């Protein structure tokens, strides 16, 4: 991330310095989002709930499996020969 790259490039260490770097990078990213997109992050629409996403993925997976798996053709059972 931008924060970790800045910390590595400046050889930052210590809790206060790391927190200040993280705050500064976060603020710069927020200002860039407002400048470029005009919308602050807190006004962006929220993403779907993770459980809803999981349900959609699971459902889609089942549908794709039906498409990918060849349908099993049932063969008639043979009768045993009686002697």
N, C-alpha and C positions, 0 to 999 in steps of 0.2 A: 504494500500500500504506500501511498505518498508519505504517510507519517513514518513508517519504518525506514523508507529510503532516506528521508531527511535525517532521521536519527543516526543512521549508519554513516551518511556522508559528513555529518558534523561531529561524529563521535560523541554524541550527547550521552550523559549518564547522570544518575541521581533522579530521585522521584520528582522533585520540583521542576527540573529541567525537562524531563520527559513529558510531564503533564503540560508544561507551557508549550512545548513543541506540538503536542497533540492538539491542544486548544487552538494554536495559531494555524495549523494546517486545516483543521475543521472549519475555522472561521473563513479562511481563504477559499476553501471549496464552496462554502455556503454563498459567499459573495460572488464567486464565479457563476454559480447556478442562477442567482438572481440577475446578474448582468447578462448572461447569455440567454437564459430562458424566460426571465421575467417573473418566475414563480419561486418563492422561497420553499425549501424542502418541507416545512411544516404544513404547507398548503397543497402539497401533491396528494393525489388520491392514494389511499392505502391499498396494499396488495391483498389478494385473497387470503383468507385464513388458511394456514398450513394443512389443516385437516381436510378442507374442501379441495385443496390441490392434490393431496394424497388420494382422495376418493376419485377425482377425475383421472389421475394417472392409472389407478388400478382398473377403473372401468375401461379406459382406452386400451390398456394392456390386454384385457379379456377380449375386447372386440378384435384387436389385431391378431391375437392368438387364433380366433375363429377363422380369420381370413388366411393366415399363414399355414395352419394345420390342414392337411388334406382330409377330407371327410372320410371317415371309416365306412367302408361298405360292408354291410352285414352279409355273410354267406350263409346259406341254409345249412343246418346241421345234418350230417349224414346219419342215416339210420344204421344201427349195427345189424350186420347179417346174422340171421338166426340159423342155426344148424339143426 
